[in-house]
């Protein structure tokens, strides 16, 4: 719909590293629907990947409405939602799946500044795919 553009900053040498299915999709959707769309202006999403020692760190950043600390904390709350209110379900699911697979030192975190940006950061063990 011409409301946003996506930029990929993933070095070629990292393109054969593995990540669980449906990890990034909800984060990109959140960037669109909760970040850029409410801003009412054209936006940009940047997907980046880098190695940090033995970890793969992937981030999804949007230049939308941003969040304050209390809004970030709300994303991880474990309260019961109505059938129509899906707030935070995808985010908690991603974080829990990563922690189950890799341990408590891994998972999902957020950085944000209200009115400026939101960055979702996925930290997993770096594992290369040996089969193509």
N, CA, C and O atoms as CSV, one atom per row, in Angstrom:
chain,resi,resn,atom,element,x,y,z
A,1,UNK,N,N,0.815,-1.191,0.000
A,1,UNK,CA,C,0.000,0.000,0.000
A,1,UNK,C,C,0.859,1.256,0.000
A,1,UNK,O,O,0.330,2.363,0.089
A,2,UNK,N,N,2.172,1.102,-0.098
A,2,UNK,CA,C,3.045,2.254,-0.167
A,2,UNK,C,C,3.216,2.995,1.139
A,2,UNK,O,O,3.607,4.162,1.142
A,3,UNK,N,N,2.930,2.337,2.253
A,3,UNK,CA,C,3.053,2.996,3.554
A,3,UNK,C,C,4.433,2.822,4.184
A,3,UNK,O,O,4.782,3.527,5.131
A,4,UNK,N,N,5.211,1.884,3.659
A,4,UNK,CA,C,6.497,1.617,4.283
A,4,UNK,C,C,7.444,0.958,3.283
A,4,UNK,O,O,7.027,0.469,2.233
A,5,UNK,N,N,8.713,0.960,3.635
A,5,UNK,CA,C,9.714,0.219,2.884
A,5,UNK,C,C,10.490,-0.638,3.885
A,5,UNK,O,O,10.563,-0.321,5.072
A,6,UNK,N,N,11.062,-1.722,3.383
A,6,UNK,CA,C,11.866,-2.608,4.231
A,6,UNK,C,C,13.275,-2.652,3.676
A,6,UNK,O,O,13.479,-2.817,2.474
A,7,UNK,N,N,14.247,-2.502,4.569
A,7,UNK,CA,C,15.660,-2.587,4.204
A,7,UNK,C,C,16.281,-3.752,4.965
A,7,UNK,O,O,16.078,-3.896,6.170
A,8,UNK,N,N,17.040,-4.582,4.253
A,8,UNK,CA,C,17.697,-5.734,4.855
A,8,UNK,C,C,19.192,-5.451,4.957
A,8,UNK,O,O,19.858,-5.208,3.950
A,9,UNK,N,N,19.704,-5.483,6.165
A,9,UNK,CA,C,21.134,-5.304,6.413
A,9,UNK,C,C,21.672,-6.608,7.003
A,9,UNK,O,O,22.032,-6.686,8.178
A,10,UNK,N,N,21.711,-7.614,6.153
A,10,UNK,CA,C,22.152,-8.953,6.557
A,10,UNK,C,C,23.359,-9.324,5.705
A,10,UNK,O,O,23.228,-9.539,4.500
A,11,UNK,N,N,24.529,-9.400,6.323
A,11,UNK,CA,C,25.723,-9.756,5.561
A,11,UNK,C,C,25.561,-11.129,4.891
A,11,UNK,O,O,24.943,-12.035,5.450
A,12,UNK,N,N,26.117,-11.263,3.709
A,12,UNK,CA,C,26.018,-12.523,2.962
A,12,UNK,C,C,26.474,-13.723,3.786
A,12,UNK,O,O,25.884,-14.799,3.685
A,13,UNK,N,N,27.514,-13.553,4.597
A,13,UNK,CA,C,28.042,-14.678,5.372
A,13,UNK,C,C,27.085,-15.145,6.477
A,13,UNK,O,O,27.299,-16.205,7.066
A,14,UNK,N,N,26.042,-14.372,6.760
A,14,UNK,CA,C,25.074,-14.773,7.791
A,14,UNK,C,C,23.788,-15.359,7.196
A,14,UNK,O,O,22.903,-15.783,7.939
A,15,UNK,N,N,23.683,-15.384,5.910
A,15,UNK,CA,C,22.440,-15.821,5.271
A,15,UNK,C,C,22.203,-17.326,5.350
A,15,UNK,O,O,21.116,-17.794,5.012
A,16,UNK,N,N,23.189,-18.085,5.786
A,16,UNK,CA,C,22.984,-19.526,5.941
A,16,UNK,C,C,22.871,-19.936,7.417
A,16,UNK,O,O,23.029,-21.110,7.752
A,17,UNK,N,N,22.599,-18.968,8.288
A,17,UNK,CA,C,22.365,-19.289,9.693
A,17,UNK,C,C,20.887,-19.594,9.899
A,17,UNK,O,O,20.028,-19.045,9.210
A,18,UNK,N,N,20.601,-20.474,10.856
A,18,UNK,CA,C,19.239,-20.931,11.076
A,18,UNK,C,C,18.526,-20.085,12.125
A,18,UNK,O,O,19.133,-19.556,13.056
A,19,UNK,N,N,17.202,-19.981,11.934
A,19,UNK,CA,C,16.325,-19.329,12.902
A,19,UNK,C,C,15.005,-20.083,12.856
A,19,UNK,O,O,14.591,-20.557,11.799
A,20,UNK,N,N,14.344,-20.193,14.007
A,20,UNK,CA,C,13.059,-20.886,14.070
A,20,UNK,C,C,12.039,-20.239,13.146
A,20,UNK,O,O,12.038,-19.022,12.960
A,21,UNK,N,N,11.179,-21.058,12.574
A,21,UNK,CA,C,10.101,-20.545,11.735
A,21,UNK,C,C,9.221,-19.611,12.548
A,21,UNK,O,O,9.085,-19.764,13.762
A,22,UNK,N,N,8.630,-18.649,11.872
A,22,UNK,CA,C,7.674,-17.700,12.453
A,22,UNK,C,C,8.250,-16.913,13.631
A,22,UNK,O,O,7.536,-16.588,14.579
A,23,UNK,N,N,9.533,-16.615,13.562
A,23,UNK,CA,C,10.137,-15.757,14.579
A,23,UNK,C,C,10.085,-14.305,14.137
A,23,UNK,O,O,9.718,-13.433,14.925
A,24,UNK,N,N,10.442,-14.034,12.905
A,24,UNK,CA,C,10.503,-12.652,12.437
A,24,UNK,C,C,9.168,-12.122,11.922
A,24,UNK,O,O,8.903,-10.925,12.026
A,25,UNK,N,N,8.334,-12.982,11.376
A,25,UNK,CA,C,7.066,-12.529,10.793
A,25,UNK,C,C,6.225,-11.700,11.765
A,25,UNK,O,O,5.795,-10.607,11.398
A,26,UNK,N,N,5.969,-12.174,12.994
A,26,UNK,CA,C,5.160,-11.360,13.914
A,26,UNK,C,C,5.829,-10.037,14.281
A,26,UNK,O,O,5.145,-9.051,14.558
A,27,UNK,N,N,7.153,-10.010,14.285
A,27,UNK,CA,C,7.860,-8.776,14.626
A,27,UNK,C,C,7.720,-7.741,13.515
A,27,UNK,O,O,7.569,-6.550,13.785
A,28,UNK,N,N,7.770,-8.197,12.270
A,28,UNK,CA,C,7.578,-7.288,11.141
A,28,UNK,C,C,6.121,-6.812,11.110
A,28,UNK,O,O,5.857,-5.634,10.871
A,29,UNK,N,N,5.187,-7.720,11.350
A,29,UNK,CA,C,3.774,-7.331,11.405
A,29,UNK,C,C,3.535,-6.300,12.501
A,29,UNK,O,O,2.818,-5.323,12.285
A,30,UNK,N,N,4.127,-6.507,13.674
A,30,UNK,CA,C,3.983,-5.533,14.768
A,30,UNK,C,C,4.560,-4.176,14.365
A,30,UNK,O,O,3.978,-3.134,14.666
A,31,UNK,N,N,5.708,-4.196,13.682
A,31,UNK,CA,C,6.317,-2.940,13.238
A,31,UNK,C,C,5.367,-2.174,12.319
A,31,UNK,O,O,5.276,-0.949,12.394
A,32,UNK,N,N,4.660,-2.899,11.455
A,32,UNK,CA,C,3.728,-2.260,10.532
A,32,UNK,C,C,2.483,-1.782,11.269
A,32,UNK,O,O,2.141,-0.601,11.212
A,33,UNK,N,N,1.799,-2.700,11.965
A,33,UNK,CA,C,0.483,-2.407,12.531
A,33,UNK,C,C,0.507,-1.590,13.821
A,33,UNK,O,O,-0.434,-0.847,14.099
A,34,UNK,N,N,1.579,-1.722,14.614
A,34,UNK,CA,C,1.637,-1.003,15.889
A,34,UNK,C,C,2.649,0.133,15.880
A,34,UNK,O,O,2.643,0.972,16.780
A,35,UNK,N,N,3.513,0.172,14.877
A,35,UNK,CA,C,4.529,1.216,14.797
A,35,UNK,C,C,4.248,2.225,13.712
A,35,UNK,O,O,3.989,3.396,13.991
A,36,UNK,N,N,4.298,1.773,12.475
A,36,UNK,CA,C,4.192,2.686,11.335
A,36,UNK,C,C,2.756,3.132,11.071
A,36,UNK,O,O,2.493,4.327,10.936
A,37,UNK,N,N,1.830,2.183,10.998
A,37,UNK,CA,C,0.449,2.534,10.653
A,37,UNK,C,C,-0.153,3.604,11.576
A,37,UNK,O,O,-0.746,4.563,11.083
A,38,UNK,N,N,-0.016,3.462,12.904
A,38,UNK,CA,C,-0.594,4.499,13.782
A,38,UNK,C,C,0.070,5.872,13.639
A,38,UNK,O,O,-0.511,6.884,14.030
A,39,UNK,N,N,1.282,5.911,13.080
A,39,UNK,CA,C,1.960,7.205,12.919
A,39,UNK,C,C,1.306,8.038,11.823
A,39,UNK,O,O,1.418,9.264,11.813
A,40,UNK,N,N,0.626,7.365,10.905
A,40,UNK,CA,C,-0.032,8.072,9.820
A,40,UNK,C,C,0.909,8.618,8.767
A,40,UNK,O,O,0.511,9.439,7.940
A,41,UNK,N,N,2.141,8.173,8.790
A,41,UNK,CA,C,3.107,8.640,7.794
A,41,UNK,C,C,3.875,7.465,7.204
A,41,UNK,O,O,3.852,6.356,7.737
A,42,UNK,N,N,4.545,7.727,6.111
A,42,UNK,CA,C,5.381,6.726,5.456
A,42,UNK,C,C,6.470,6.287,6.434
A,42,UNK,O,O,7.047,7.124,7.128
A,43,UNK,N,N,6.757,4.996,6.498
A,43,UNK,CA,C,7.742,4.505,7.456
A,43,UNK,C,C,8.767,3.575,6.855
A,43,UNK,O,O,8.685,3.184,5.691
A,44,UNK,N,N,9.723,3.237,7.675
A,44,UNK,CA,C,10.810,2.357,7.249
A,44,UNK,C,C,11.027,1.275,8.304
A,44,UNK,O,O,11.016,1.542,9.506
A,45,UNK,N,N,11.223,0.060,7.829
A,45,UNK,CA,C,11.559,-1.081,8.684
A,45,UNK,C,C,12.928,-1.567,8.253
A,45,UNK,O,O,13.184,-1.756,7.064
A,46,UNK,N,N,13.806,-1.768,9.222
A,46,UNK,CA,C,15.152,-2.273,8.935
A,46,UNK,C,C,15.323,-3.603,9.647
A,46,UNK,O,O,15.112,-3.705,10.855
A,47,UNK,N,N,15.708,-4.621,8.889
A,47,UNK,CA,C,16.007,-5.938,9.448
A,47,UNK,C,C,17.513,-6.130,9.354
A,47,UNK,O,O,18.090,-6.114,8.267
A,48,UNK,N,N,18.145,-6.316,10.526
A,48,UNK,CA,C,19.596,-6.442,10.604
A,48,UNK,C,C,19.980,-7.757,11.271
A,48,UNK,O,O,19.228,-8.298,12.082
A,49,UNK,N,N,21.148,-8.259,10.922
A,49,UNK,CA,C,21.683,-9.454,11.583
A,49,UNK,C,C,23.178,-9.263,11.795
A,49,UNK,O,O,23.881,-8.676,10.972
A,50,UNK,N,N,23.639,-9.786,12.937
A,50,UNK,CA,C,25.064,-9.731,13.241
A,50,UNK,C,C,25.422,-10.870,14.186
A,50,UNK,O,O,24.564,-11.404,14.889
A,51,UNK,N,N,26.686,-11.230,14.192
A,51,UNK,CA,C,27.179,-12.212,15.152
A,51,UNK,C,C,27.717,-11.476,16.363
A,51,UNK,O,O,28.396,-10.457,16.234
A,52,UNK,N,N,27.410,-11.999,17.544
A,52,UNK,CA,C,27.953,-11.492,18.796
A,52,UNK,C,C,28.539,-12.701,19.511
A,52,UNK,O,O,27.837,-13.410,20.233
A,53,UNK,N,N,29.818,-12.927,19.306
A,53,UNK,CA,C,30.507,-14.122,19.807
A,53,UNK,C,C,29.817,-15.356,19.245
A,53,UNK,O,O,29.846,-15.564,18.032
A,54,UNK,N,N,29.193,-16.185,20.088
A,54,UNK,CA,C,28.559,-17.419,19.608
A,54,UNK,C,C,27.058,-17.238,19.380
A,54,UNK,O,O,26.334,-18.219,19.217
A,55,UNK,N,N,26.594,-15.999,19.369
A,55,UNK,CA,C,25.170,-15.730,19.214
A,55,UNK,C,C,24.880,-15.025,17.891
A,55,UNK,O,O,25.706,-14.279,17.364
A,56,UNK,N,N,23.697,-15.283,17.382
A,56,UNK,CA,C,23.163,-14.556,16.239
A,56,UNK,C,C,22.148,-13.558,16.785
A,56,UNK,O,O,21.231,-13.938,17.514
A,57,UNK,N,N,22.306,-12.305,16.439
A,57,UNK,CA,C,21.414,-11.249,16.907
A,57,UNK,C,C,20.730,-10.641,15.682
A,57,UNK,O,O,21.382,-10.113,14.781
A,58,UNK,N,N,19.411,-10.730,15.676
A,58,UNK,CA,C,18.618,-10.200,14.565
A,58,UNK,C,C,17.682,-9.146,15.134
A,58,UNK,O,O,17.024,-9.375,16.149
A,59,UNK,N,N,17.623,-7.994,14.480
A,59,UNK,CA,C,16.745,-6.936,14.959
A,59,UNK,C,C,15.801,-6.470,13.857
A,59,UNK,O,O,16.130,-6.489,12.670
A,60,UNK,N,N,14.615,-6.052,14.295
A,60,UNK,CA,C,13.602,-5.470,13.421
A,60,UNK,C,C,13.292,-4.098,14.008
A,60,UNK,O,O,12.744,-3.995,15.106
A,61,UNK,N,N,13.647,-3.043,13.272
A,61,UNK,CA,C,13.490,-1.676,13.750
A,61,UNK,C,C,12.521,-0.924,12.853
A,61,UNK,O,O,12.610,-0.998,11.628
A,62,UNK,N,N,11.594,-0.199,13.471
A,62,UNK,CA,C,10.702,0.670,12.699
A,62,UNK,C,C,10.817,2.095,13.218
A,62,UNK,O,O,11.198,2.321,14.367
A,63,UNK,N,N,10.485,3.048,12.363
A,63,UNK,CA,C,10.535,4.457,12.751
A,63,UNK,C,C,9.134,5.011,13.008
A,63,UNK,O,O,8.809,6.139,12.636
A,64,UNK,N,N,8.322,4.184,13.653
A,64,UNK,CA,C,6.931,4.550,13.922
A,64,UNK,C,C,6.741,5.285,15.227
A,64,UNK,O,O,7.566,6.113,15.615
A,65,UNK,N,N,5.638,4.975,15.909
A,65,UNK,CA,C,5.223,5.740,17.094
A,65,UNK,C,C,6.051,5.472,18.339
A,65,UNK,O,O,6.045,6.291,19.258
A,66,UNK,N,N,6.765,4.353,18.403
A,66,UNK,CA,C,7.588,4.052,19.568
A,66,UNK,C,C,6.779,3.671,20.796
A,66,UNK,O,O,5.549,3.729,20.785
A,67,UNK,N,N,7.478,3.282,21.855
A,67,UNK,CA,C,6.854,2.875,23.117
A,67,UNK,C,C,7.663,3.429,24.274
A,67,UNK,O,O,8.867,3.658,24.152
A,68,UNK,N,N,6.991,3.643,25.400
A,68,UNK,CA,C,7.720,3.981,26.618
A,68,UNK,C,C,7.958,2.691,27.403
A,68,UNK,O,O,7.500,1.624,26.992
A,69,UNK,N,N,8.667,2.780,28.524
A,69,UNK,CA,C,9.031,1.587,29.299
A,69,UNK,C,C,7.816,0.790,29.766
A,69,UNK,O,O,7.844,-0.440,29.764
A,70,UNK,N,N,6.758,1.479,30.163
A,70,UNK,CA,C,5.574,0.759,30.643
A,70,UNK,C,C,4.887,0.010,29.500
A,70,UNK,O,O,4.344,-1.073,29.714
A,71,UNK,N,N,4.905,0.563,28.312
A,71,UNK,CA,C,4.315,-0.131,27.157
A,71,UNK,C,C,5.140,-1.361,26.785
A,71,UNK,O,O,4.583,-2.394,26.412
A,72,UNK,N,N,6.453,-1.255,26.884
A,72,UNK,CA,C,7.310,-2.418,26.612
A,72,UNK,C,C,7.029,-3.513,27.636
A,72,UNK,O,O,6.901,-4.682,27.272
A,73,UNK,N,N,6.934,-3.148,28.906
A,73,UNK,CA,C,6.647,-4.134,29.958
A,73,UNK,C,C,5.302,-4.805,29.712
A,73,UNK,O,O,5.157,-6.005,29.946
A,74,UNK,N,N,4.328,-4.050,29.248
A,74,UNK,CA,C,2.985,-4.593,28.975
A,74,UNK,C,C,3.024,-5.683,27.906
A,74,UNK,O,O,2.239,-6.630,27.954
A,75,UNK,N,N,3.925,-5.552,26.953
A,75,UNK,CA,C,4.031,-6.540,25.875
A,75,UNK,C,C,4.331,-7.929,26.429
A,75,UNK,O,O,3.870,-8.928,25.877
A,76,UNK,N,N,5.098,-8.001,27.510
A,76,UNK,CA,C,5.499,-9.290,28.075
A,76,UNK,C,C,4.584,-9.778,29.200
A,76,UNK,O,O,4.793,-10.873,29.722
A,77,UNK,N,N,3.576,-8.993,29.584
A,77,UNK,CA,C,2.681,-9.412,30.659
A,77,UNK,C,C,1.954,-10.699,30.303
A,77,UNK,O,O,1.661,-10.960,29.136
A,78,UNK,N,N,1.668,-11.495,31.319
A,78,UNK,CA,C,0.974,-12.768,31.121
A,78,UNK,C,C,-0.452,-12.683,31.626
A,78,UNK,O,O,-0.886,-13.526,32.411
A,79,UNK,N,N,-1.179,-11.680,31.187
A,79,UNK,CA,C,-2.562,-11.588,31.629
A,79,UNK,C,C,-3.476,-12.186,30.565
A,79,UNK,O,O,-3.116,-12.274,29.391
A,80,UNK,N,N,-4.630,-12.581,30.988
A,80,UNK,CA,C,-5.590,-13.199,30.088
A,80,UNK,C,C,-6.224,-12.124,29.216
A,80,UNK,O,O,-6.681,-11.091,29.706
A,81,UNK,N,N,-6.240,-12.387,27.922
A,81,UNK,CA,C,-6.826,-11.454,26.963
A,81,UNK,C,C,-8.145,-12.026,26.456
A,81,UNK,O,O,-8.374,-13.234,26.506
A,82,UNK,N,N,-8.993,-11.152,25.977
A,82,UNK,CA,C,-10.243,-11.614,25.370
A,82,UNK,C,C,-9.932,-12.308,24.046
A,82,UNK,O,O,-8.802,-12.256,23.562
A,83,UNK,N,N,-10.923,-12.944,23.476
A,83,UNK,CA,C,-10.727,-13.651,22.205
A,83,UNK,C,C,-10.342,-12.702,21.080
A,83,UNK,O,O,-9.654,-13.104,20.141
A,84,UNK,N,N,-10.773,-11.459,21.160
A,84,UNK,CA,C,-10.470,-10.512,20.092
A,84,UNK,C,C,-9.222,-9.693,20.373
A,84,UNK,O,O,-8.718,-9.033,19.464
A,85,UNK,N,N,-8.709,-9.709,21.578
A,85,UNK,CA,C,-7.535,-8.925,21.950
A,85,UNK,C,C,-6.313,-9.844,21.955
A,85,UNK,O,O,-6.129,-10.636,22.879
A,86,UNK,N,N,-5.490,-9.736,20.926
A,86,UNK,CA,C,-4.326,-10.613,20.794
A,86,UNK,C,C,-3.031,-9.903,21.196
A,86,UNK,O,O,-1.946,-10.399,20.891
A,87,UNK,N,N,-3.116,-8.778,21.857
A,87,UNK,CA,C,-1.953,-7.978,22.204
A,87,UNK,C,C,-0.893,-8.803,22.931
A,87,UNK,O,O,-1.160,-9.407,23.969
A,88,UNK,N,N,0.304,-8.815,22.368
A,88,UNK,CA,C,1.439,-9.442,23.027
A,88,UNK,C,C,1.540,-10.949,22.888
A,88,UNK,O,O,2.568,-11.517,23.256
A,89,UNK,N,N,0.520,-11.622,22.372
A,89,UNK,CA,C,0.552,-13.079,22.298
A,89,UNK,C,C,1.703,-13.552,21.419
A,89,UNK,O,O,2.444,-14.453,21.812
A,90,UNK,N,N,1.867,-12.962,20.235
A,90,UNK,CA,C,2.944,-13.365,19.326
A,90,UNK,C,C,4.312,-13.107,19.917
A,90,UNK,O,O,5.214,-13.934,19.789
A,91,UNK,N,N,4.474,-11.961,20.565
A,91,UNK,CA,C,5.751,-11.595,21.169
A,91,UNK,C,C,6.117,-12.560,22.287
A,91,UNK,O,O,7.245,-13.049,22.338
A,92,UNK,N,N,5.182,-12.837,23.175
A,92,UNK,CA,C,5.461,-13.783,24.272
A,92,UNK,C,C,5.764,-15.172,23.715
A,92,UNK,O,O,6.650,-15.865,24.215
A,93,UNK,N,N,5.035,-15.573,22.689
A,93,UNK,CA,C,5.251,-16.875,22.072
A,93,UNK,C,C,6.672,-16.980,21.517
A,93,UNK,O,O,7.349,-17.986,21.730
A,94,UNK,N,N,7.118,-15.960,20.818
A,94,UNK,CA,C,8.484,-15.951,20.268
A,94,UNK,C,C,9.502,-16.083,21.391
A,94,UNK,O,O,10.403,-16.920,21.325
A,95,UNK,N,N,9.357,-15.255,22.425
A,95,UNK,CA,C,10.307,-15.255,23.537
A,95,UNK,C,C,10.336,-16.615,24.236
A,95,UNK,O,O,11.410,-17.134,24.539
A,96,UNK,N,N,9.166,-17.188,24.493
A,96,UNK,CA,C,9.098,-18.485,25.173
A,96,UNK,C,C,9.705,-19.609,24.329
A,96,UNK,O,O,10.416,-20.466,24.854
A,97,UNK,N,N,9.425,-19.605,23.031
A,97,UNK,CA,C,9.992,-20.646,22.157
A,97,UNK,C,C,11.508,-20.571,22.121
A,97,UNK,O,O,12.180,-21.602,22.160
A,98,UNK,N,N,12.055,-19.367,22.049
A,98,UNK,CA,C,13.514,-19.203,22.025
A,98,UNK,C,C,14.120,-19.682,23.340
A,98,UNK,O,O,15.123,-20.396,23.333
A,99,UNK,N,N,13.528,-19.303,24.455
A,99,UNK,CA,C,14.044,-19.709,25.771
A,99,UNK,C,C,13.972,-21.230,25.953
A,99,UNK,O,O,14.881,-21.828,26.528
A,100,UNK,N,N,12.904,-21.848,25.468
A,100,UNK,CA,C,12.794,-23.311,25.545
A,100,UNK,C,C,13.889,-24.001,24.751
A,100,UNK,O,O,14.437,-25.015,25.184
A,101,UNK,N,N,14.203,-23.452,23.599
A,101,UNK,CA,C,15.200,-24.070,22.726
A,101,UNK,C,C,16.638,-23.797,23.169
A,101,UNK,O,O,17.479,-24.695,23.131
A,102,UNK,N,N,16.924,-22.553,23.592
A,102,UNK,CA,C,18.311,-22.151,23.843
A,102,UNK,C,C,18.640,-21.848,25.305
A,102,UNK,O,O,19.816,-21.814,25.666
A,103,UNK,N,N,17.631,-21.625,26.158
A,103,UNK,CA,C,17.889,-21.306,27.552
A,103,UNK,C,C,17.559,-19.863,27.888
A,103,UNK,O,O,17.240,-19.061,27.010
A,104,UNK,N,N,17.642,-19.547,29.168
A,104,UNK,CA,C,17.188,-18.247,29.662
A,104,UNK,C,C,18.057,-17.070,29.215
A,104,UNK,O,O,17.613,-15.924,29.293
A,105,UNK,N,N,19.258,-17.317,28.758
A,105,UNK,CA,C,20.125,-16.235,28.289
A,105,UNK,C,C,19.768,-15.742,26.901
A,105,UNK,O,O,20.400,-14.823,26.380
A,106,UNK,N,N,18.762,-16.349,26.305
A,106,UNK,CA,C,18.360,-16.002,24.944
A,106,UNK,C,C,16.918,-15.526,24.948
A,106,UNK,O,O,16.204,-15.679,25.939
A,107,UNK,N,N,16.498,-14.949,23.833
A,107,UNK,CA,C,15.109,-14.532,23.737
A,107,UNK,C,C,14.946,-13.220,23.007
A,107,UNK,O,O,15.749,-12.847,22.151
A,108,UNK,N,N,13.885,-12.536,23.370
A,108,UNK,CA,C,13.457,-11.328,22.698
A,108,UNK,C,C,13.509,-10.149,23.665
A,108,UNK,O,O,13.124,-10.274,24.828
A,109,UNK,N,N,13.980,-9.023,23.186
A,109,UNK,CA,C,13.983,-7.796,23.988
A,109,UNK,C,C,13.602,-6.623,23.082
A,109,UNK,O,O,13.592,-6.739,21.856
A,110,UNK,N,N,13.292,-5.505,23.712
A,110,UNK,CA,C,12.889,-4.312,22.968
A,110,UNK,C,C,13.659,-3.099,23.429
A,110,UNK,O,O,13.995,-2.967,24.606
A,111,UNK,N,N,13.934,-2.212,22.487
A,111,UNK,CA,C,14.439,-0.868,22.756
A,111,UNK,C,C,13.467,0.063,22.052
A,111,UNK,O,O,12.986,-0.262,20.967
A,112,UNK,N,N,13.169,1.205,22.640
A,112,UNK,CA,C,12.241,2.110,21.986
A,112,UNK,C,C,12.339,3.502,22.574
A,112,UNK,O,O,12.739,3.690,23.723
A,113,UNK,N,N,11.964,4.471,21.755
A,113,UNK,CA,C,11.812,5.845,22.207
A,113,UNK,C,C,10.490,6.342,21.644
A,113,UNK,O,O,10.264,6.306,20.435
A,114,UNK,N,N,9.638,6.798,22.518
A,114,UNK,CA,C,8.305,7.268,22.137
A,114,UNK,C,C,8.412,8.309,21.020
A,114,UNK,O,O,9.155,9.284,21.134
A,115,UNK,N,N,7.664,8.089,19.949
A,115,UNK,CA,C,7.640,9.016,18.822
A,115,UNK,C,C,8.811,8.916,17.877
A,115,UNK,O,O,8.880,9.667,16.904
A,116,UNK,N,N,9.762,7.982,18.142
A,116,UNK,CA,C,10.973,7.915,17.322
A,116,UNK,C,C,11.168,6.548,16.667
A,116,UNK,O,O,11.279,6.464,15.444
A,117,UNK,N,N,11.212,5.475,17.465
A,117,UNK,CA,C,11.496,4.150,16.916
A,117,UNK,C,C,11.136,3.058,17.914
A,117,UNK,O,O,10.936,3.315,19.101
A,118,UNK,N,N,11.059,1.829,17.400
A,118,UNK,CA,C,11.016,0.624,18.218
A,118,UNK,C,C,11.915,-0.399,17.563
A,118,UNK,O,O,11.895,-0.573,16.345
A,119,UNK,N,N,12.707,-1.075,18.382
A,119,UNK,CA,C,13.615,-2.116,17.897
A,119,UNK,C,C,13.360,-3.389,18.684
A,119,UNK,O,O,13.517,-3.417,19.904
A,120,UNK,N,N,12.962,-4.450,17.974
A,120,UNK,CA,C,12.807,-5.774,18.574
A,120,UNK,C,C,14.091,-6.541,18.283
A,120,UNK,O,O,14.532,-6.616,17.137
A,121,UNK,N,N,14.686,-7.108,19.326
A,121,UNK,CA,C,15.978,-7.789,19.193
A,121,UNK,C,C,15.824,-9.257,19.575
A,121,UNK,O,O,15.395,-9.582,20.682
A,122,UNK,N,N,16.178,-10.137,18.642
A,122,UNK,CA,C,16.137,-11.584,18.846
A,122,UNK,C,C,17.566,-12.060,19.046
A,122,UNK,O,O,18.434,-11.812,18.209
A,123,UNK,N,N,17.807,-12.747,20.163
A,123,UNK,CA,C,19.137,-13.330,20.422
A,123,UNK,C,C,18.991,-14.842,20.503
A,123,UNK,O,O,18.252,-15.364,21.338
A,124,UNK,N,N,19.714,-15.543,19.614
A,124,UNK,CA,C,19.720,-17.005,19.593
A,124,UNK,C,C,21.153,-17.496,19.428
A,124,UNK,O,O,22.051,-16.717,19.108
A,125,UNK,N,N,21.358,-18.778,19.647
A,125,UNK,CA,C,22.675,-19.353,19.369
A,125,UNK,C,C,22.909,-19.345,17.872
A,125,UNK,O,O,22.005,-19.637,17.090
A,126,UNK,N,N,24.114,-19.013,17.482
A,126,UNK,CA,C,24.459,-18.993,16.056
A,126,UNK,C,C,24.697,-20.426,15.583
A,126,UNK,O,O,25.623,-21.102,16.030
A,127,UNK,N,N,23.838,-20.867,14.668
A,127,UNK,CA,C,23.950,-22.210,14.114
A,127,UNK,C,C,23.828,-22.131,12.603
A,127,UNK,O,O,22.819,-21.669,12.070
A,128,UNK,N,N,24.867,-22.588,11.922
A,128,UNK,CA,C,24.832,-22.568,10.467
A,128,UNK,C,C,24.096,-23.784,9.929
A,128,UNK,O,O,24.171,-24.877,10.491
A,129,UNK,N,N,23.391,-23.572,8.838
A,129,UNK,CA,C,22.728,-24.669,8.146
A,129,UNK,C,C,23.757,-25.313,7.222
A,129,UNK,O,O,24.385,-24.627,6.416
A,130,UNK,N,N,23.929,-26.609,7.334
A,130,UNK,CA,C,24.908,-27.306,6.513
A,130,UNK,C,C,24.275,-27.956,5.294
A,130,UNK,O,O,24.985,-28.452,4.420
A,131,UNK,N,N,22.952,-27.961,5.225
A,131,UNK,CA,C,22.266,-28.564,4.090
A,131,UNK,C,C,21.498,-27.511,3.320
A,131,UNK,O,O,20.848,-26.649,3.912
A,132,UNK,N,N,21.571,-27.578,2.013
A,132,UNK,CA,C,20.771,-26.683,1.167
A,132,UNK,C,C,20.179,-27.485,0.051
A,132,UNK,O,O,19.465,-26.939,-0.790
